[in-house]
């Protein structure tokens, strides 16, 4: 962990979490779903390299979700572009109009939703925060209806807010997203600890907006941060409780 740990957590009175990759295993659900959709619906019987499918699906998601979050396309269109892009990369030259792409995407979506799971450290961590009397909320990018449906799988207590770009007027890493989220919750930014797995959208974005930042490095990547950035690193959510007590 960085030398900023004590400074970061000493003033914390509330915690704000990212959702995908932090509380909910988005990658695990997405990987299982796209492989299932390719094998069972999109290209049944065609041999494919799973690693190549997953890498291309992840690339397309980053590209087209970025377009959606920037406001250049709508949520349905980012799905269509991901589907068409993957199938083209796999050698499927069939044309998919919008209705056809929407229908085909349901094979992925059904499997994706069926695979939504919280990470195993989420429930004990949220329970510990409740016992400590530390309030928490969720600020997540993505479509509001889908993100609320994901959050429902976490069985959050009544009163825990889940905020999306539709609620705060901007997507992370915009400072507006974090600032409006804190204002809507009645929280003072420099007393809020934001916890997320994305170094830029979550950690650097929240820090730049005046929150304390904690990077959740579940995949044990080398830290991209300099000590002067003031960003704390943890590898599991359970470490968060120790920081808050510390």
ZIMO-V70266 format. One record per run of one state. SS is the DSSP state (H for helix, E for strand, - for the rest). FROM is the first residue (numbers start at 1). TO is the last residue. If there is no record, write none. Layout:
{{SS:FROM:TO} {SS:FROM:TO}}
This chain:
{{-:1:4} {H:5:10} {-:11:13} {E:14:17} {-:18:19} {E:20:20} {-:21:23} {E:24:24} {-:25:25} {H:26:42} {-:43:49} {H:50:69} {-:70:74} {H:75:89} {-:90:97} {H:98:114} {-:115:117} {E:118:118} {-:119:121} {H:122:132} {-:133:134} {E:135:139} {-:140:143} {H:144:152} {-:153:161} {E:162:163} {-:164:164} {H:165:168} {-:169:174} {H:175:185} {-:186:188} {H:189:191} {E:192:196} {-:197:198} {H:199:208} {-:209:211} {E:212:216} {-:217:226} {H:227:229} {-:230:230} {E:231:234} {-:235:237} {H:238:245} {-:246:246}}
